[in-house]
Amino acid sequence: MRNYQIMYYTGASISMLVGLWHFTMPWLFGWASYIPYATLVVSINLKE
């Protein structure tokens, strides 16, 4: 049971670090600054 707790907390920590990296690195280095805002608009067609 102790091994599962170690694996759980290790996986949760790695996931949290990857999430923080994913959202802070582009902001810090301005990687998305070249994308025009028009391409970020998503249209949704609701046809029923």
PyMOL Python script that loads the backbone (N, CA, C, O; Angstrom):
from pymol import cmd

cmd.read_pdbstr("""\
ATOM      1  N   MET A   1       0.826  -1.200   0.000  1.00  0.00           N
ATOM      2  CA  MET A   1       0.000   0.000   0.000  1.00  0.00           C
ATOM      3  C   MET A   1       0.865   1.256   0.000  1.00  0.00           C
ATOM      4  O   MET A   1       0.512   2.260  -0.620  1.00  0.00           O
ATOM      5  N   ARG A   2       1.974   1.198   0.683  1.00  0.00           N
ATOM      6  CA  ARG A   2       2.870   2.366   0.762  1.00  0.00           C
ATOM      7  C   ARG A   2       3.440   2.710  -0.612  1.00  0.00           C
ATOM      8  O   ARG A   2       3.646   3.884  -0.922  1.00  0.00           O
ATOM      9  N   ASN A   3       3.700   1.679  -1.449  1.00  0.00           N
ATOM     10  CA  ASN A   3       4.233   1.926  -2.787  1.00  0.00           C
ATOM     11  C   ASN A   3       3.233   2.705  -3.641  1.00  0.00           C
ATOM     12  O   ASN A   3       3.621   3.563  -4.434  1.00  0.00           O
ATOM     13  N   TYR A   4       1.954   2.404  -3.477  1.00  0.00           N
ATOM     14  CA  TYR A   4       0.931   3.096  -4.250  1.00  0.00           C
ATOM     15  C   TYR A   4       0.829   4.570  -3.846  1.00  0.00           C
ATOM     16  O   TYR A   4       0.598   5.432  -4.694  1.00  0.00           O
ATOM     17  N   GLN A   5       0.998   4.850  -2.583  1.00  0.00           N
ATOM     18  CA  GLN A   5       0.978   6.247  -2.142  1.00  0.00           C
ATOM     19  C   GLN A   5       2.160   7.011  -2.714  1.00  0.00           C
ATOM     20  O   GLN A   5       2.020   8.161  -3.131  1.00  0.00           O
ATOM     21  N   ILE A   6       3.307   6.384  -2.734  1.00  0.00           N
ATOM     22  CA  ILE A   6       4.492   7.038  -3.307  1.00  0.00           C
ATOM     23  C   ILE A   6       4.284   7.300  -4.788  1.00  0.00           C
ATOM     24  O   ILE A   6       4.603   8.381  -5.282  1.00  0.00           O
ATOM     25  N   MET A   7       3.744   6.301  -5.507  1.00  0.00           N
ATOM     26  CA  MET A   7       3.499   6.480  -6.945  1.00  0.00           C
ATOM     27  C   MET A   7       2.443   7.552  -7.183  1.00  0.00           C
ATOM     28  O   MET A   7       2.559   8.338  -8.124  1.00  0.00           O
ATOM     29  N   TYR A   8       1.415   7.591  -6.339  1.00  0.00           N
ATOM     30  CA  TYR A   8       0.351   8.582  -6.486  1.00  0.00           C
ATOM     31  C   TYR A   8       0.892   9.996  -6.317  1.00  0.00           C
ATOM     32  O   TYR A   8       0.647  10.863  -7.157  1.00  0.00           O
ATOM     33  N   TYR A   9       1.625  10.229  -5.239  1.00  0.00           N
ATOM     34  CA  TYR A   9       2.132  11.570  -4.972  1.00  0.00           C
ATOM     35  C   TYR A   9       3.226  11.972  -5.967  1.00  0.00           C
ATOM     36  O   TYR A   9       3.350  13.152  -6.297  1.00  0.00           O
ATOM     37  N   THR A  10       4.000  11.029  -6.439  1.00  0.00           N
ATOM     38  CA  THR A  10       4.994  11.321  -7.467  1.00  0.00           C
ATOM     39  C   THR A  10       4.313  11.721  -8.768  1.00  0.00           C
ATOM     40  O   THR A  10       4.704  12.703  -9.400  1.00  0.00           O
ATOM     41  N   GLY A  11       3.300  10.966  -9.168  1.00  0.00           N
ATOM     42  CA  GLY A  11       2.569  11.284 -10.389  1.00  0.00           C
ATOM     43  C   GLY A  11       1.838  12.612 -10.298  1.00  0.00           C
ATOM     44  O   GLY A  11       1.816  13.385 -11.256  1.00  0.00           O
ATOM     45  N   ALA A  12       1.237  12.875  -9.136  1.00  0.00           N
ATOM     46  CA  ALA A  12       0.528  14.140  -8.958  1.00  0.00           C
ATOM     47  C   ALA A  12       1.495  15.322  -8.997  1.00  0.00           C
ATOM     48  O   ALA A  12       1.182  16.366  -9.569  1.00  0.00           O
ATOM     49  N   SER A  13       2.664  15.157  -8.392  1.00  0.00           N
ATOM     50  CA  SER A  13       3.665  16.237  -8.404  1.00  0.00           C
ATOM     51  C   SER A  13       4.190  16.498  -9.809  1.00  0.00           C
ATOM     52  O   SER A  13       4.334  17.650 -10.220  1.00  0.00           O
ATOM     53  N   ILE A  14       4.472  15.440 -10.537  1.00  0.00           N
ATOM     54  CA  ILE A  14       4.955  15.606 -11.911  1.00  0.00           C
ATOM     55  C   ILE A  14       3.890  16.261 -12.776  1.00  0.00           C
ATOM     56  O   ILE A  14       4.202  17.136 -13.584  1.00  0.00           O
ATOM     57  N   SER A  15       2.632  15.850 -12.616  1.00  0.00           N
ATOM     58  CA  SER A  15       1.546  16.449 -13.397  1.00  0.00           C
ATOM     59  C   SER A  15       1.390  17.935 -13.089  1.00  0.00           C
ATOM     60  O   SER A  15       1.165  18.742 -13.992  1.00  0.00           O
ATOM     61  N   MET A  16       1.508  18.288 -11.827  1.00  0.00           N
ATOM     62  CA  MET A  16       1.390  19.692 -11.439  1.00  0.00           C
ATOM     63  C   MET A  16       2.544  20.511 -12.025  1.00  0.00           C
ATOM     64  O   MET A  16       2.329  21.621 -12.512  1.00  0.00           O
ATOM     65  N   LEU A  17       3.739  19.982 -11.981  1.00  0.00           N
ATOM     66  CA  LEU A  17       4.893  20.699 -12.537  1.00  0.00           C
ATOM     67  C   LEU A  17       4.775  20.861 -14.044  1.00  0.00           C
ATOM     68  O   LEU A  17       5.110  21.919 -14.579  1.00  0.00           O
ATOM     69  N   VAL A  18       4.305  19.829 -14.736  1.00  0.00           N
ATOM     70  CA  VAL A  18       4.113  19.929 -16.184  1.00  0.00           C
ATOM     71  C   VAL A  18       3.038  20.957 -16.508  1.00  0.00           C
ATOM     72  O   VAL A  18       3.184  21.718 -17.465  1.00  0.00           O
ATOM     73  N   GLY A  19       1.964  20.994 -15.731  1.00  0.00           N
ATOM     74  CA  GLY A  19       0.916  21.988 -15.946  1.00  0.00           C
ATOM     75  C   GLY A  19       1.421  23.400 -15.732  1.00  0.00           C
ATOM     76  O   GLY A  19       1.123  24.291 -16.527  1.00  0.00           O
ATOM     77  N   LEU A  20       2.181  23.617 -14.672  1.00  0.00           N
ATOM     78  CA  LEU A  20       2.752  24.947 -14.444  1.00  0.00           C
ATOM     79  C   LEU A  20       3.709  25.334 -15.559  1.00  0.00           C
ATOM     80  O   LEU A  20       3.704  26.478 -16.015  1.00  0.00           O
ATOM     81  N   TRP A  21       4.527  24.389 -16.000  1.00  0.00           N
ATOM     82  CA  TRP A  21       5.465  24.646 -17.092  1.00  0.00           C
ATOM     83  C   TRP A  21       4.706  24.984 -18.375  1.00  0.00           C
ATOM     84  O   TRP A  21       5.084  25.897 -19.109  1.00  0.00           O
ATOM     85  N   HIS A  22       3.639  24.241 -18.632  1.00  0.00           N
ATOM     86  CA  HIS A  22       2.869  24.413 -19.864  1.00  0.00           C
ATOM     87  C   HIS A  22       2.259  25.809 -19.965  1.00  0.00           C
ATOM     88  O   HIS A  22       2.181  26.370 -21.058  1.00  0.00           O
ATOM     89  N   PHE A  23       1.828  26.374 -18.844  1.00  0.00           N
ATOM     90  CA  PHE A  23       1.168  27.673 -18.889  1.00  0.00           C
ATOM     91  C   PHE A  23       2.095  28.853 -18.620  1.00  0.00           C
ATOM     92  O   PHE A  23       1.747  29.981 -18.971  1.00  0.00           O
ATOM     93  N   THR A  24       3.255  28.639 -18.014  1.00  0.00           N
ATOM     94  CA  THR A  24       4.132  29.771 -17.712  1.00  0.00           C
ATOM     95  C   THR A  24       5.229  29.994 -18.744  1.00  0.00           C
ATOM     96  O   THR A  24       5.606  31.140 -18.989  1.00  0.00           O
ATOM     97  N   MET A  25       5.746  28.952 -19.346  1.00  0.00           N
ATOM     98  CA  MET A  25       6.850  29.134 -20.299  1.00  0.00           C
ATOM     99  C   MET A  25       6.451  29.965 -21.518  1.00  0.00           C
ATOM    100  O   MET A  25       7.192  30.881 -21.873  1.00  0.00           O
ATOM    101  N   PRO A  26       5.319  29.697 -22.181  1.00  0.00           N
ATOM    102  CA  PRO A  26       4.946  30.559 -23.309  1.00  0.00           C
ATOM    103  C   PRO A  26       4.742  32.011 -22.886  1.00  0.00           C
ATOM    104  O   PRO A  26       5.072  32.928 -23.639  1.00  0.00           O
ATOM    105  N   TRP A  27       4.205  32.226 -21.695  1.00  0.00           N
ATOM    106  CA  TRP A  27       3.989  33.588 -21.204  1.00  0.00           C
ATOM    107  C   TRP A  27       5.327  34.275 -20.921  1.00  0.00           C
ATOM    108  O   TRP A  27       5.507  35.445 -21.261  1.00  0.00           O
ATOM    109  N   LEU A  28       6.251  33.566 -20.311  1.00  0.00           N
ATOM    110  CA  LEU A  28       7.543  34.164 -19.973  1.00  0.00           C
ATOM    111  C   LEU A  28       8.346  34.556 -21.207  1.00  0.00           C
ATOM    112  O   LEU A  28       8.974  35.615 -21.231  1.00  0.00           O
ATOM    113  N   PHE A  29       8.327  33.709 -22.226  1.00  0.00           N
ATOM    114  CA  PHE A  29       9.160  33.943 -23.398  1.00  0.00           C
ATOM    115  C   PHE A  29       8.400  34.553 -24.571  1.00  0.00           C
ATOM    116  O   PHE A  29       9.002  34.830 -25.608  1.00  0.00           O
ATOM    117  N   GLY A  30       7.092  34.768 -24.430  1.00  0.00           N
ATOM    118  CA  GLY A  30       6.302  35.393 -25.487  1.00  0.00           C
ATOM    119  C   GLY A  30       6.199  34.551 -26.740  1.00  0.00           C
ATOM    120  O   GLY A  30       6.191  35.090 -27.847  1.00  0.00           O
ATOM    121  N   TRP A  31       6.119  33.227 -26.587  1.00  0.00           N
ATOM    122  CA  TRP A  31       6.088  32.341 -27.742  1.00  0.00           C
ATOM    123  C   TRP A  31       4.819  32.478 -28.562  1.00  0.00           C
ATOM    124  O   TRP A  31       4.848  32.216 -29.764  1.00  0.00           O
ATOM    125  N   ALA A  32       3.697  32.881 -27.955  1.00  0.00           N
ATOM    126  CA  ALA A  32       2.439  32.968 -28.689  1.00  0.00           C
ATOM    127  C   ALA A  32       2.174  34.382 -29.197  1.00  0.00           C
ATOM    128  O   ALA A  32       1.079  34.650 -29.691  1.00  0.00           O
ATOM    129  N   SER A  33       3.118  35.277 -29.093  1.00  0.00           N
ATOM    130  CA  SER A  33       2.875  36.663 -29.482  1.00  0.00           C
ATOM    131  C   SER A  33       2.749  36.831 -30.987  1.00  0.00           C
ATOM    132  O   SER A  33       2.216  37.841 -31.446  1.00  0.00           O
ATOM    133  N   TYR A  34       3.226  35.867 -31.766  1.00  0.00           N
ATOM    134  CA  TYR A  34       3.155  35.978 -33.217  1.00  0.00           C
ATOM    135  C   TYR A  34       1.820  35.490 -33.777  1.00  0.00           C
ATOM    136  O   TYR A  34       1.561  35.668 -34.967  1.00  0.00           O
ATOM    137  N   ILE A  35       0.973  34.883 -32.957  1.00  0.00           N
ATOM    138  CA  ILE A  35      -0.305  34.351 -33.422  1.00  0.00           C
ATOM    139  C   ILE A  35      -1.327  35.482 -33.422  1.00  0.00           C
ATOM    140  O   ILE A  35      -1.587  36.075 -32.376  1.00  0.00           O
ATOM    141  N   PRO A  36      -1.913  35.791 -34.585  1.00  0.00           N
ATOM    142  CA  PRO A  36      -2.941  36.838 -34.608  1.00  0.00           C
ATOM    143  C   PRO A  36      -4.201  36.363 -33.873  1.00  0.00           C
ATOM    144  O   PRO A  36      -4.519  35.174 -33.855  1.00  0.00           O
ATOM    145  N   TYR A  37      -4.902  37.319 -33.273  1.00  0.00           N
ATOM    146  CA  TYR A  37      -6.085  36.960 -32.492  1.00  0.00           C
ATOM    147  C   TYR A  37      -7.213  36.400 -33.348  1.00  0.00           C
ATOM    148  O   TYR A  37      -8.072  35.683 -32.835  1.00  0.00           O
ATOM    149  N   ALA A  38      -7.228  36.712 -34.641  1.00  0.00           N
ATOM    150  CA  ALA A  38      -8.297  36.218 -35.505  1.00  0.00           C
ATOM    151  C   ALA A  38      -8.266  34.699 -35.620  1.00  0.00           C
ATOM    152  O   ALA A  38      -9.312  34.075 -35.796  1.00  0.00           O
ATOM    153  N   THR A  39      -7.088  34.095 -35.525  1.00  0.00           N
ATOM    154  CA  THR A  39      -7.014  32.646 -35.647  1.00  0.00           C
ATOM    155  C   THR A  39      -7.421  31.932 -34.363  1.00  0.00           C
ATOM    156  O   THR A  39      -7.618  30.717 -34.359  1.00  0.00           O
ATOM    157  N   LEU A  40      -7.544  32.683 -33.282  1.00  0.00           N
ATOM    158  CA  LEU A  40      -7.920  32.063 -32.016  1.00  0.00           C
ATOM    159  C   LEU A  40      -9.428  31.983 -31.827  1.00  0.00           C
ATOM    160  O   LEU A  40      -9.899  31.403 -30.849  1.00  0.00           O
ATOM    161  N   VAL A  41     -10.191  32.561 -32.756  1.00  0.00           N
ATOM    162  CA  VAL A  41     -11.640  32.548 -32.651  1.00  0.00           C
ATOM    163  C   VAL A  41     -12.151  31.197 -33.179  1.00  0.00           C
ATOM    164  O   VAL A  41     -11.776  30.771 -34.272  1.00  0.00           O
ATOM    165  N   VAL A  42     -12.987  30.545 -32.414  1.00  0.00           N
ATOM    166  CA  VAL A  42     -13.542  29.259 -32.809  1.00  0.00           C
ATOM    167  C   VAL A  42     -15.040  29.442 -33.037  1.00  0.00           C
ATOM    168  O   VAL A  42     -15.753  29.928 -32.158  1.00  0.00           O
ATOM    169  N   SER A  43     -15.504  29.058 -34.201  1.00  0.00           N
ATOM    170  CA  SER A  43     -16.934  29.174 -34.473  1.00  0.00           C
ATOM    171  C   SER A  43     -17.603  27.836 -34.184  1.00  0.00           C
ATOM    172  O   SER A  43     -17.030  26.770 -34.415  1.00  0.00           O
ATOM    173  N   ILE A  44     -18.814  27.916 -33.679  1.00  0.00           N
ATOM    174  CA  ILE A  44     -19.581  26.708 -33.350  1.00  0.00           C
ATOM    175  C   ILE A  44     -20.893  26.772 -34.114  1.00  0.00           C
ATOM    176  O   ILE A  44     -21.671  27.716 -33.977  1.00  0.00           O
ATOM    177  N   ASN A  45     -21.117  25.747 -34.918  1.00  0.00           N
ATOM    178  CA  ASN A  45     -22.371  25.659 -35.676  1.00  0.00           C
ATOM    179  C   ASN A  45     -23.268  24.646 -34.977  1.00  0.00           C
ATOM    180  O   ASN A  45     -22.912  23.477 -34.829  1.00  0.00           O
ATOM    181  N   LEU A  46     -24.435  25.114 -34.550  1.00  0.00           N
ATOM    182  CA  LEU A  46     -25.381  24.216 -33.908  1.00  0.00           C
ATOM    183  C   LEU A  46     -26.496  23.889 -34.898  1.00  0.00           C
ATOM    184  O   LEU A  46     -27.467  24.635 -35.030  1.00  0.00           O
ATOM    185  N   LYS A  47     -26.340  22.774 -35.583  1.00  0.00           N
ATOM    186  CA  LYS A  47     -27.346  22.332 -36.534  1.00  0.00           C
ATOM    187  C   LYS A  47     -28.083  21.150 -35.922  1.00  0.00           C
ATOM    188  O   LYS A  47     -27.488  20.152 -35.517  1.00  0.00           O
ATOM    189  N   GLU A  48     -29.382  21.301 -35.872  1.00  0.00           N
ATOM    190  CA  GLU A  48     -30.190  20.208 -35.311  1.00  0.00           C
ATOM    191  C   GLU A  48     -31.216  19.769 -36.300  1.00  0.00           C
ATOM    192  O   GLU A  48     -31.995  18.859 -36.017  1.00  0.00           O
TER     193      GLU A  48
END
""", "prot")
cmd.dss("prot")
cmd.show_as("cartoon", "prot")
cmd.util.cbc("prot")
cmd.orient("prot")
